[in-house]
């Protein structure tokens, strides 16, 4: 019974989550707002002082990093949504019904991935308006989309696990701060890693966001990617699998008391 | 009579605290069973175990004809649960909540709409059902909650303190719905800390205290287990109290502070008149008088105030 209805039940839960998102869009607006504001700030205020070699424009440099930041900050509504859902009586009701257990989590994951991808499209739209002119071919764009989908899957599973481990929605919004702020800032999103002092440079170089940003940058702007794409794929796969296993373990434990 | 619910030796502990210490229950199909007890007696944990939310440490249970531990999905398909805390999706309207339940019970679109309309009608939800649930009052929310539980036509319904926090009118409305359900052949397992609720609704009652069933029976059987009714007489001064005590002789309790005497009485008019006549004859003035007929409160207090009562 549980397995045969897994898809039907997941779709029902997905509809429920999307209805929530459409009815209360403020969190999604925040997700798009933060990178857009930062883009305006960095391009129009600091942009003049940012000198890049080879005649590249700063907005072209910045956009791949802003896409990464958008994905990072979209983990916040995902974690808050899961956490507040779990603290409501409705989840106890779901658990006493003959529905596929996993549907509750897959409903959240697919719903949040859709929100994340919509946010990415919106930020991309704004960046075009601000003068973003990528050189990517059609094939390059397909790879960009594929990487962003994989990234969304990975970050969403991680966000779901973080939402499950948080006791309150406030805690959930704090616990994702490293993903939504720390990792995007201390990465190659705003300035090249080489320009940073030694310790910071080391962190920025080895943390997961930088290789993903560099891969996006290479695909969009034609800058050298090197081995970054392999590292990016390994990070995404690792975060996705780790987040999935963690979330599953948290969800199947006995009811909270 | 077929069995709606049968429980033997159910045990559950959390860390070092024993919550259920081996309880046995038997509920025939199509009856209302009330689990009565004070806060912390283990009522909610019992419901959580029997509705597959928690795993028991020991014991067996057959719920709506299925083994609780071996066939949890079959149990889930046969039961409906209204927990102590509202299980309504606050971000959806009342109607959408019911349609969500219909989808999760895999009803067809048409069947789901029909069932939803039927329940909205039964619970008198009307126009309110188009509003988002977060705007609902407690009584409204509870009605939606109950309606959601019924979408899948359960054979056995668990109601964990279904009227806690409701005003008297909403409470009566919930009682009416419960009675209608049982008339339709559904088994109801209800927990409550309100004695009148158990008295009003239940065919059988089990009194739960410190994780043990300290008494079980019909409301009348339970009432018979305690001493009968009594009259409380209040006097104006200690002299009158003394005199009345000597005249009446058969006094079950005397309070010198409050100047009261408690005298056994069956609550009948004749015995009350005889009592008053005797005091009148001795010229004792009575300041106040109250008549107490035994109710479940007396049962409850008698059974739960001692550490351990072997009333069964």
Interface residues (C-beta under 8 A of the other chain):
Chain A: X1 X2 X5 X8 X9 X12 X15 X16 X19 X20 X23 X24 X88 X89 X90 X92 X93 X94 X95 X96 X97 X98 X99 X254 X255 X257
Chain B: X14 X48 X51 X52 X53 X54 X55 X73 X74 X76 X77 X79 X81 X83 X85 X86 X87 X88 X89 X90 X91 X92 X96 X100 X103 X104 X105 X106 X132 X148 X149 X152
